[in-house]
Amino acid sequence: SLTGITVVDPNATAQAPTYFSGDAGVIGTLDVGETWTYSAAHTVTQAEIDSNGGGDGDIDNTATADSKETGPVSASASVPVAQKPGIQVDKKTIYGSVEGDGLTDVIAGRTVTWKYYVANTGNVSLSNVSLVDDNGTPGNTLDDFKPAFRSGDTDLDGKLDVNEVWCYDFSGTAVAGNYKNIAVATATGSGTVTDDDDSSYFAISDTGQIAPTNTTCDQYINGTAQDFSAYYASQGGVIQYGTKNNKINSTNPGVFFYYTGLSGAIKSVAAGDFIVNIDQSNDQGGTSNSNWNFNLLKSDAKVYRVVDVNKSGKIDAGDSCSQVNSGVVITPGSGANKGDVTVKFTAAANTFYVLGLKYDTSSVVGLSGLSDPVKYTFKTDVGGDGSFEETDTNGITLKSKFSSLLLGASATTGGGALKQDQLAPIVDAAIDYWSAHGANAQALKQLRSADVVIGDLGAQLLGETDGLVVHLDDDAAGHGWSTGLDQVAAGKVDLYSTLTHEYGHMLGFEHDLLGESLDLGKRRLPFDLSVFPAAANPYAAV
């Protein structure tokens, strides 16, 4: 019988050998014929896995048992190391604030960024990590690029450790059409591991053009057409509208063109029917409202065949336009599709085409409740498959020719009408305000020469100007004017703030400085030189 039994195992890192069972006779004595059972535990380390158990593929351990009556005896056992290297790359396309795969409405020529997340999904630390992107040309390694490492190596050991994720990125310029590039990540663990992931986008060519009505197709394809915003720069590059009784009663100019096809997207491969859809949208009221879309002047919608003079196989300088006079069907949309257009024509094989569509701006006359300004966009869908090939990223804007100020409360009735003799001292004070805040002599002369007209502007409109004349509502939207310069009467509208606001518009300032509305009983003046330096004022005296 043996006493003083001990069991030792140096590899028992998590739990030392602990008696479990077998002492059935004299307690504490290993009797003849007894077998005592002990258990121990070892936590496998990352180093043991990475070294493949010291190189032989096993974790070896030796246990030693001893007693008072004997010398030590030992026994060994081995546990195989399971090396399972793994790597994964997850690739995303980022355009603006949108991140994902298969992005649409990307504009060609704009910046696109790719993010790559490379993760160790196995149980072996990985070395020699490499990430390569094929740049959208699989099989051609000459234009491959290597994304830049950004973060993830938390212990700075240069190894992609288990459960680490390394982040890379790379930026490029979007190209028109479908684009897909593939990233391949490789590394070495117990052998080489690799993984790949692709990401894609569809980019719209920024070659559509919104142009003034005298623009020709030849000018468009040769790059000499003037953009609408440049042609009408004298009126802010926009379609101006006037109002009466809070409804649009006039627009200027009355028409404009949308030309499309310069990218070469409208190209027939075989002779036969060809369909192009033009999608018009606007941001009236924050979301597109088809009721505000411009109507197509159907009689002035034209299809042109591009004459490839130099046989280059693309649209370039020197080519010309030949109008297609037969087989063309123009179908304007209606209802929810008002402003959209479907153009169907019979195409010749291997031929480029251009569309020139004229729109009528007076189609918004009579509408009310305008969110000023309204931005319009036009997109070209070749083949009618729902994907857009061309657009004009400038779009076109509908904006009041009057710069207005609204009451920050509901209109009412019963306010007294403003008299001309009450107006005169406020005019002087408002001009003095701008003089004190940097307006030069020429600007002050402009203000003094402007007429101030009192009349019923309707609804919540307090004042507006077209740059030459200031119009004031006669009764301040029914609440009455406060004509004092020292303080504003409760429940009334400050005339001094209103006139100063409209004079600010005449000097070129917009609502980001002047504000869009004025509350009852409040005074709001544009700026103070203590917080708005004179150098930031384009009309400051030099």
Disulfide bonds with the S-S distance in Angstrom:
Cys217-Cys321 2.06
